[in-house]
């Protein structure tokens, strides 16, 4: 079961690009990498998922190098409303279909 | 996608009492998951609820403390029994649709 490691917290300013890196050294061949976002007083919300190279959607980009031992969530031009906790999950579920959450990265966007 | 409704959204309870949290999904799902999120912490899985069978509990959680019902494919309840202040947390239910998980808004429980 892959264990993820990510920074506990990050600070940024409005309009900047934020990159949050997650380490998953023991990722298995079939594992995907998935990122969730959680605002205060809400449940986590799916952001993006990928297997290799680069995935982009309307919210973020996910960069995964060839060895897949890490991934980087990129948030372009953050705003105050991007202040949240970001969780990297790999695998997104284990063999029993359970999500395994790590500690997450608490992102604070300042004006 | 899936829309999940949790009730109540919050409650303040006396120690020694029990609270039942309801989770309603707008579509039929095989498995429903219950999580606990203590203040400032990540999510911890309590149990997995399958319709027609007993829930499967994670290490550190027992059925006597957190009984779960799953009467049909769109509904589940989690009861927090004989509560103590240490049970003060947010409790969330979740379902998987394809490769994406959907969560309820959570139930914020305060035990006094």
Interface residues (C-beta under 8 A of the other chain):
Chain A: X32 X34 X36 X41 X42 X43 X44 X45 X46 X49 X87 X92 X93 X96 X97 X98 X99 X100 X101 X102 X103 X104
Chain B: X4 X31 X33 X42 X43 X44 X45 X48 X56 X92 X94 X96 X99 X100 X101 X102 X103 X104 X105 X106 X108
